[in-house]
Amino acid sequence: MNLELTDRPVLVCASSAGLGKATALEFAREGAQVMLCGRRPAELAQAAADIRAATGREPRWTVADLSRAPDIEELVKATVSAFGGLYTLVFNSGGPPAGSFEQFDDAAWQKAYEQNLLSCVRSVRAALPHLRQGNGGRIVTLASTSVKSPVNDLILSNTFRTGVLGLTKSLASELAADRILVNLIGPGRIHTARIDQLDSLRAGKAGASIEQVRKEHIRNIPLGRYGTPEEFAKIAVFLGSPVNTYITGQTLLVDGGMVKAY
């Protein structure tokens, strides 16, 4: 299917690795002009080189800390300057630390709020004028299956990812008149470094091996395996493309059937 993304300007936040990088790569495969961002220049340069080698496209990259408002503003300006506009914003941010309620003080809660929710508010605010100028656009927010079913020992993520869901649903209604479609994707057990980290933490806490932890998770996944970043990215790219013309305000879980909630 032609997703009509050739030369469309796309900004993928937190895209030097993991799901962000996979999503940026898939947009590039479809011919989009892609802006990467992250905090570490060396990782961004490597991600850009990997995407270039895989697609022949030339992604741009900008160093940005999404917990800082000025960085977000400069990131959007750099995207518009490089590509002449913005059609799709993919909001992504790194996961906050794992842990239970009593482990975190006010500083930890504030940091997670700025990293995972306020950063989304700021990214949309900075991007919105340019999305409107593009005669309609797309916003795809990346969160977690925790927006439907909280994950044990991830109370910070459970709280603020759900805030992103509320924002996404509200924006879908507010921006429909501008023909800007807004949707959320919740990854399940998609095999990334973040999932490896969480599995390792759980294994250490349970006195089990990582393989035992993975088998336990897989028993709850009807498809019987972890997903791949590429599988996730294809869904994100479809929702962020012009071919998606009538899906907005929705939450799509990419989890192999793991979450049973409606």
C-alpha positions as CSV (number, residue, x, y, z in Angstrom):
1,M,0.0,0.0,0.0
2,N,1.2,3.5,-0.9
3,L,0.9,5.5,2.4
4,E,1.4,8.8,0.5
5,L,4.3,9.8,2.7
6,T,6.8,10.7,0.1
7,D,8.6,13.9,1.1
8,R,6.1,14.5,4.0
9,P,7.9,16.1,6.9
10,V,7.8,14.0,10.1
11,L,9.2,14.6,13.5
12,V,9.8,11.5,15.7
13,C,10.6,12.3,19.3
14,A,13.1,10.2,21.3
15,S,14.2,8.4,18.2
16,S,17.9,7.5,18.7
17,A,16.9,3.9,19.8
18,G,14.1,1.6,20.5
19,L,10.6,2.2,19.3
20,G,11.3,5.7,18.3
21,K,14.2,4.7,16.0
22,A,12.1,1.8,14.5
23,T,9.3,4.2,13.8
24,A,11.6,6.8,12.2
25,L,13.1,4.0,10.1
26,E,9.7,2.9,8.8
27,F,8.7,6.5,8.0
28,A,11.9,6.8,6.0
29,R,11.2,3.6,4.2
30,E,7.9,5.2,3.1
31,G,9.8,8.2,1.7
32,A,9.1,10.7,4.4
33,Q,11.5,13.4,5.4
34,V,12.4,12.5,9.0
35,M,13.7,14.5,11.9
36,L,15.2,12.5,14.8
37,C,15.8,13.8,18.3
38,G,17.4,12.6,21.5
39,R,19.9,13.7,24.1
40,R,23.0,12.0,22.9
41,P,24.7,13.2,19.7
42,A,26.7,10.1,19.1
43,E,23.6,7.9,19.3
44,L,21.6,10.2,17.0
45,A,24.4,10.2,14.4
46,Q,24.5,6.4,14.5
47,A,20.7,6.2,14.2
48,A,20.8,8.5,11.2
49,A,23.5,6.5,9.6
50,D,21.6,3.2,10.1
51,I,18.4,4.7,8.6
52,R,20.4,6.1,5.7
53,A,22.0,2.7,5.0
54,A,18.7,0.9,5.2
55,T,16.6,3.3,3.1
56,G,18.8,5.6,1.1
57,R,17.0,8.5,2.7
58,E,18.8,11.3,4.6
59,P,17.2,11.9,8.0
60,R,18.1,15.0,10.0
61,W,18.7,15.0,13.7
62,T,18.6,17.5,16.6
63,V,19.8,17.2,20.1
64,A,16.9,17.8,22.5
65,D,16.0,17.0,26.1
66,L,12.2,16.7,26.0
67,S,11.9,17.7,29.7
68,R,13.1,21.2,28.7
69,A,10.6,23.6,27.0
70,P,13.3,25.5,25.1
71,D,14.7,22.3,23.6
72,I,11.3,21.3,22.3
73,E,10.7,24.7,20.7
74,E,14.1,24.6,19.0
75,L,13.4,21.0,17.8
76,V,10.2,22.0,16.1
77,K,11.9,25.1,14.6
78,A,14.7,22.9,13.3
79,T,12.3,20.5,11.7
80,V,10.3,23.2,9.9
81,S,13.5,25.0,8.8
82,A,14.9,21.7,7.4
83,F,11.8,20.5,5.6
84,G,9.6,23.6,5.1
85,G,6.8,22.4,7.4
86,L,5.5,19.6,9.5
87,Y,2.9,16.9,8.7
88,T,3.2,14.3,11.4
89,L,4.3,14.6,15.0
90,V,5.2,11.3,16.7
91,F,5.5,11.9,20.4
92,N,7.6,9.4,22.3
93,S,9.5,9.7,25.5
94,G,11.7,7.4,27.6
95,G,10.1,5.4,30.3
96,P,10.5,6.6,33.9
97,P,12.1,4.4,36.6
98,A,10.4,1.2,37.7
99,G,9.2,1.0,41.3
100,S,6.2,1.2,43.7
101,F,4.4,4.1,45.2
102,E,6.5,4.4,48.4
103,Q,9.8,4.4,46.6
104,F,9.3,7.8,45.0
105,D,9.5,11.3,46.5
106,D,8.2,14.6,45.1
107,A,11.3,15.1,42.9
108,A,10.8,11.7,41.2
109,W,7.1,12.5,40.5
110,Q,8.0,15.9,39.2
111,K,10.7,14.6,36.9
112,A,8.4,11.8,35.5
113,Y,5.6,14.4,35.0
114,E,7.9,16.6,33.0
115,Q,9.5,13.8,31.0
116,N,6.3,11.9,30.1
117,L,3.3,14.2,30.2
118,L,4.3,17.9,30.2
119,S,6.7,17.1,27.3
120,C,3.8,15.8,25.3
121,V,1.8,19.0,26.0
122,R,4.8,21.1,25.0
123,S,5.5,19.1,21.8
124,V,1.9,19.4,20.6
125,R,1.8,23.1,21.5
126,A,5.0,23.8,19.5
127,A,4.0,21.7,16.5
128,L,0.3,22.7,16.2
129,P,0.7,25.9,14.2
130,H,2.7,24.0,11.6
131,L,0.3,21.0,11.5
132,R,-2.5,23.5,10.8
133,Q,-0.6,25.2,8.0
134,G,-0.1,21.8,6.4
135,N,-3.9,21.6,5.7
136,G,-4.4,18.8,8.2
137,G,-1.8,16.6,9.9
138,R,-1.3,13.7,12.2
139,I,-0.3,13.3,15.8
140,V,0.6,9.9,17.1
141,T,1.4,9.5,20.8
142,L,3.3,6.5,22.1
143,A,2.4,5.3,25.6
144,S,2.0,1.8,27.0
145,T,-0.6,-0.9,27.5
146,S,-0.8,0.5,31.0
147,V,-3.4,3.0,29.7
148,K,-5.7,0.0,29.7
149,S,-4.2,-2.2,32.4
150,P,-1.7,-0.9,34.9
151,V,1.7,-2.7,35.0
152,N,3.1,-3.8,38.4
153,D,6.0,-1.8,39.7
154,L,5.6,0.9,37.1
155,I,3.5,3.4,39.0
156,L,5.1,6.5,37.5
157,S,4.5,5.2,34.0
158,N,1.0,4.0,34.8
159,T,0.1,7.5,36.0
160,F,1.6,9.7,33.4
161,R,1.0,7.5,30.3
162,T,-2.7,7.6,31.3
163,G,-2.4,11.4,31.3
164,V,-1.1,11.2,27.7
165,L,-4.2,9.1,26.8
166,G,-6.5,11.8,28.3
167,L,-4.7,14.5,26.3
168,T,-4.8,12.4,23.1
169,K,-8.6,11.9,23.4
170,S,-9.2,15.5,24.1
171,L,-7.0,16.7,21.3
172,A,-8.8,14.5,18.8
173,S,-12.0,16.3,19.5
174,E,-10.5,19.8,19.6
175,L,-8.5,19.4,16.4
176,A,-11.0,17.5,14.3
177,A,-12.2,20.8,12.7
178,D,-8.6,21.3,11.5
179,R,-8.5,17.8,10.0
180,I,-5.7,16.8,12.4
181,L,-6.1,13.2,13.5
182,V,-4.7,12.2,16.9
183,N,-4.3,8.7,18.1
184,L,-2.4,6.7,20.8
185,I,-0.5,3.5,20.4
186,G,0.3,1.3,23.5
187,P,3.1,-1.1,23.0
188,G,3.0,-4.4,25.0
189,R,6.0,-6.7,25.3
190,I,7.9,-5.3,22.3
191,H,11.5,-6.5,22.4
192,T,13.6,-3.4,23.0
193,A,16.3,-2.4,25.5
194,R,13.7,-1.0,27.8
195,I,11.9,-4.3,28.0
196,D,15.2,-6.1,28.6
197,Q,15.8,-3.7,31.4
198,L,12.4,-4.3,33.0
199,D,12.7,-8.1,32.6
200,S,16.1,-7.9,34.2
201,L,14.8,-5.9,37.2
202,R,11.9,-8.3,37.6
203,A,14.2,-11.3,37.4
204,G,16.5,-9.9,40.1
205,K,13.6,-9.1,42.4
206,A,12.1,-12.6,42.0
207,G,15.4,-14.4,42.2
208,A,14.7,-15.9,38.7
209,S,16.5,-15.9,35.4
210,I,15.6,-13.4,32.6
211,E,14.5,-16.4,30.5
212,Q,12.1,-17.5,33.2
213,V,10.6,-14.0,33.4
214,R,10.1,-13.9,29.6
215,K,8.4,-17.3,29.6
216,E,6.0,-16.1,32.3
217,H,5.1,-13.0,30.2
218,I,4.8,-15.1,27.0
219,R,2.2,-17.4,28.7
220,N,0.0,-14.3,28.9
221,I,0.4,-13.4,25.2
222,P,-1.9,-15.3,22.9
223,L,0.5,-15.0,20.0
224,G,3.1,-16.7,22.1
225,R,6.0,-14.3,21.7
226,Y,7.3,-10.7,22.2
227,G,6.7,-8.3,19.4
228,T,9.3,-6.7,17.3
229,P,10.0,-2.9,17.0
230,E,9.3,-3.2,13.2
231,E,5.8,-4.6,13.8
232,F,5.0,-1.8,16.1
233,A,6.5,0.8,13.8
234,K,4.3,-0.2,10.9
235,I,1.1,0.6,12.9
236,A,2.5,4.0,14.0
237,V,3.4,4.9,10.4
238,F,-0.1,4.0,9.1
239,L,-1.8,6.1,11.8
240,G,0.6,9.0,11.0
241,S,0.0,8.8,7.2
242,P,-2.5,10.5,4.9
243,V,-3.9,7.1,4.2
244,N,-5.4,7.2,7.6
245,T,-8.4,9.5,7.0
246,Y,-11.0,8.4,9.5
247,I,-9.3,7.1,12.7
248,T,-8.9,9.6,15.4
249,G,-9.2,9.6,19.2
250,Q,-8.4,5.9,19.4
251,T,-6.1,3.8,21.5
252,L,-4.5,0.9,19.7
253,L,-2.6,-1.7,21.7
254,V,0.2,-3.5,19.8
255,D,0.6,-6.4,22.3
256,G,-0.2,-9.7,20.6
257,G,-3.5,-9.9,22.5
258,M,-2.0,-9.6,25.9
259,V,-4.4,-7.1,27.4
260,K,-7.9,-8.5,27.7
261,A,-9.7,-5.3,28.8
262,Y,-12.2,-3.7,26.5
